[in-house]
Amino acid sequence: MTISKLIKKFSMTFAGTAFVALSAATVAQAISITPTSNGNELLYEILGSGITIATDSINYTGASGASGTFTNGLSSGIGIDTGIIITTGKAIDAQAPNDSDKKTTDNKLPGDSDLDGLIPEDQTTFDATILEFDFQTEGGNIFFNYVFASEEYVEWTNSKFNDVFGFFLNGTNIALIPGTSTPVAINTVNGGKPLGTDASNPEFFNNNDPSEGGPFFDLEYDGFTNVFTAQALGLSAGTHKIRLAIADAGDAFLDSAVFIEAKSFSDSLKEPEPKSQSTPNSQPKSQSTPNSQPKSQSTPNSQPKSQPTSDPQPKSQPTPNSQPKSQPTPNSQPKSQPTSDPQPKSQPTLEPDTPIKDAQDIPEPSVVIGLLAVGFAGLSSKKNQ
């Protein structure tokens, strides 16, 4: 094998290895969805400590493929690494890249009466997906972490045509903006329309809309909330019922989703994981502007038609959603040290095509590097003559 052939072989090998390594790193960034419509699988994925489930009460309502489990959520930027997803369309459509501004699947299913109570009276819901079950709590409390995402951001912000979701504990919605009694919805958590104008609680919103400079995250949905915690404190002894529900509102167009963190449905708070694995395209959350704070938090979707009276409605508590910057790693490789007189009196010459041993006979990489150095020096010397 000649030196020129050896150089070519090493170059091709190095390029191929680098491409494989880079491809693997890129793939690892995107959220991965495994669809399932099995209510037991979905529930036990999110079930944590201190909760006892009435197994015969578990019920899933929704289209096949509308729900599933997910991994790599932190890498994608949503603040939850693993858990379940329930949608108004197809769960697998949550996977990156965000190559559509209007991802839609019409499952041709009815809506839900509880969700109808959270939207304007002249509208109805479609394509409802619901996971419901009965449970008892050892400590008298429940907590679980979630993120709401939608394709209706940013275009349909501050309109009456918004998808809707809710977590109905004994009939009362506990999916609330932290520290308030206002339901989390597109019109109550957003960056405004256009972005930065007439925003509502923009500090809790992440823009991913291709029409507004995105996508910035490895996720299909055009916008999503920070990680929120749904909670209820001081529940009475005995069995309680909860319905985790989401639906299209007004029509079956444009999909939305709720991500719920694995093992977080518990009688003690599970702190959300920090967003420590931000993606190369990630951008800061929407910047609030002088117009970013709404004049009022009263929006078309912000108040339900009626409030159930079974249990008092607890307020959600904010959860940390810290995103520490990645720490740079120092270059630990020292510069190569010369092994001989750095300025020899004469440079040996060697024709670049002088035959040498076959590559498999070369005992150490250092020998190959030395031969290459000698070859290049020879070419340089020949050129200068």
C-alpha positions, -999 to 999 in steps of 0.1 A, spaced: 0 0 0 14 35 -10 14 65 13 -12 83 -9 -35 52 -7 -30 50 31 -39 87 35 -71 82 14 -81 52 35 -75 70 68 -94 100 56 -124 80 45 -124 61 78 -122 92 99 -150 109 79 -173 79 82 -167 76 120 -174 113 125 -206 111 105 -219 82 125 -211 99 158 -228 131 147 -259 113 134 -262 94 167 -260 126 187 -286 143 165 -311 115 168 -307 114 206 -321 150 208 -356 143 196 -385 131 217 -394 95 211 -431 83 212 -444 47 217 -481 48 210 -505 28 232 -542 29 240 -539 6 270 -552 25 300 -533 3 325 -500 9 307 -506 47 307 -517 49 343 -489 27 358 -463 48 338 -472 79 358 -481 62 391 -459 72 420 -458 65 457 -486 67 483 -514 61 458 -536 30 457 -556 24 424 -590 7 421 -579 -15 392 -614 -21 379 -620 17 376 -592 23 350 -608 34 317 -593 49 285 -615 67 259 -599 78 227 -587 68 193 -561 41 187 -527 58 187 -539 91 203 -519 83 234 -486 68 243 -454 68 263 -424 91 256 -387 93 263 -360 120 256 -383 148 267 -355 167 284 -334 166 253 -363 180 233 -367 208 257 -401 202 273 -387 198 308 -400 163 314 -378 134 304 -402 104 304 -440 99 309 -472 96 289 -488 118 262 -525 122 255 -535 141 224 -564 151 202 -547 136 171 -518 111 169 -493 108 197 -465 99 173 -470 133 156 -453 150 186 -419 138 173 -396 163 156 -390 179 133 -416 206 134 -421 206 96 -458 216 97 -475 247 111 -509 229 112 -504 193 121 -539 177 122 -555 143 126 -593 141 127 -601 110 148 -639 115 142 -647 110 178 -671 130 201 -660 155 227 -665 155 265 -691 172 287 -666 183 314 -644 199 288 -674 216 272 -678 235 305 -644 251 300 -651 267 266 -675 293 253 -712 282 253 -716 284 216 -689 258 210 -685 221 215 -656 196 217 -644 169 194 -618 140 195 -617 138 232 -590 115 248 -596 106 284 -578 85 311 -599 81 342 -596 60 374 -604 59 411 -577 61 438 -570 65 474 -541 86 488 -521 77 520 -512 113 529 -544 130 518 -527 148 489 -520 143 452 -494 159 429 -484 153 393 -463 173 368 -474 181 332 -469 202 301 -496 214 277 -486 218 240 -506 228 209 -504 234 172 -529 263 177 -501 284 191 -495 312 179 -521 317 151 -552 312 172 -540 328 204 -565 353 218 -594 338 197 -623 318 209 -612 288 188 -589 270 212 -584 233 221 -591 225 258 -578 201 285 -585 196 321 -578 173 351 -611 168 368 -607 157 404 -641 147 418 -655 170 390 -633 201 397 -605 211 373 -571 213 390 -551 222 358 -546 258 369 -520 286 364 -497 286 394 -511 306 423 -545 313 406 -579 296 400 -575 302 362 -574 271 340 -543 266 319 -553 272 282 -540 287 250 -556 320 258 -543 321 294 -506 310 288 -491 324 256 -466 348 241 -493 369 224 -503 374 187 -482 385 170 -455 372 194 -449 397 222 -482 415 218 -511 411 243 -494 381 259 -509 363 289 -484 348 314 -456 347 288 -431 337 315 -447 302 314 -447 299 276 -422 285 251 -425 295 214 -418 268 188 -438 282 158 -422 281 124 -442 313 115 -427 331 145 -390 323 140 -390 287 150 -387 258 154 -364 261 184 -371 227 201 -371 191 189 -409 189 191 -437 192 165 -460 214 185 -458 251 178 -458 261 215 -460 247 249 -461 256 286 -434 253 313 -437 223 336 -467 228 359 -478 208 389 -515 198 394 -522 193 430 -549 188 457 -543 190 494 -562 177 524 -585 152 505 -609 134 527 -604 97 535 -618 72 510 -619 69 472 -616 98 448 -621 100 410 -599 118 385 -603 123 347 -573 134 326 -590 148 295 -581 168 263 -602 176 232 -603 198 201 -627 227 205 -649 243 179 -637 219 152 -614 189 148 -586 210 131 -551 214 146 -539 190 174 -530 195 210 -513 173 237 -507 170 274 -474 154 286 -475 139 322 -443 130 340 -435 94 348 -440 84 385 -452 119 395 -488 110 403 -481 107 440 -491 119 475 -458 138 477 -444 164 453 -419 151 427 -397 180 417 -394 184 379 -360 177 364 -341 208 352 -337 214 315 -301 205 315 -299 190 280 -310 219 258 -308 214 220 -286 233 196 -316 252 183 -331 260 216 -340 297 222 -350 316 253 -386 317 263 -407 344 247 -395 378 258 -421 400 275 -425 435 260 -442 466 273 -474 450 258 -467 415 270 -489 417 301 -526 414 294 -549 441 306 -569 413 323 -567 376 326 -603 372 316 -602 353 282 -627 333 263 -613 301 277 -602 312 311 -634 305 331 -655 274 332 -693 277 328 -699 264 363 -678 252 392 -685 218 408 -691 219 445 -679 185 456 -644 194 468 -628 228 473 -607 238 443 -570 239 453 -546 262 437 -516 249 417 -482 257 431 -455 268 407 -427 244 402 -391 252 393 -383 250 356 -347 259 358 -325 255 327 -289 257 337 -265 264 309 -244 236 298 -210 237 314 -181 238 290 -156 209 293 -120 219 292 -99 206 264 -81 179 283 -58 168 254 -24 185 256 -8 196 224 14 170 209 50 172 221 79 170 197 99 138 199 130 150 182 150 182 174 122 205 162 146 220 135 167 192 120 195 202 98 181 183 68 148 168 59 147 133 45 129 130 13 105 102 4 85 98 -28 48 99 -18 41 66 -36 70 47 -21 57 12 -12 53 5 25 38 -23 46 1 -30 44 -20 -11 70 -27 -42 91 10 -47 96 16 -13 112 19 -20 150 10 14 164 -10 45 152 21 66 162 41 49 135 15 58 109 14 94 120 52 95 118 52 81 82 26 106 72 46 135 86 77 123 68 57 120 36 43 155 38 78 169 46 92 152 16 65 166 -7 72 201 7 110 197 2 105 185 -34 82 214 -42 108 240 -29 137 226 -49 
